[in-house]
Amino acid sequence: MPCILPDGSITETAKKVLAVAMTEKSVEEIAKGSSLPLFRVRSSIRELIDAEFIAEKNGKYLTTEKGKEKI
């Protein structure tokens, strides 16, 4: 299930991931903080990275300025 819709808006799942990743977090920390399954967080992160809404650094993820605009 995509987290970025054709009209450019994002799903509630994507909003949860971006909100938790306002400070650097691992995939596991994002899953725990968002109460989402790990597989869903991983797939969302891949899509959010492609859209430049989240960035990865040293295995941690952080919401970008572009991502903050979507929350």
C-alpha positions, 0 to 999 in steps of 0.5 A, a space after each residue: 500500500 503506497 504511503 504517497 497518494 497520486 495527488 501528492 498527499 500522504 497517508 496516515 501511516 506516512 504521517 506517523 512515520 514522519 512524526 516519529 522521525 522528527 529526531 533521528 531514529 532507527 527503523 525499530 524505534 520508528 516502528 515502536 514509536 508509531 505503533 506500526 508493524 516493522 514491515 510497514 515502516 520499512 516499506 514506508 521509509 523506502 517510499 519516503 526516501 524516494 520522495 525526499 521526505 525522510 533522510 538516512 544517515 548511519 542507519 538512522 532516519 530523520 524527517 527532512 524539511 520537505 517532509 515536515 511540510 507534509 505533516 
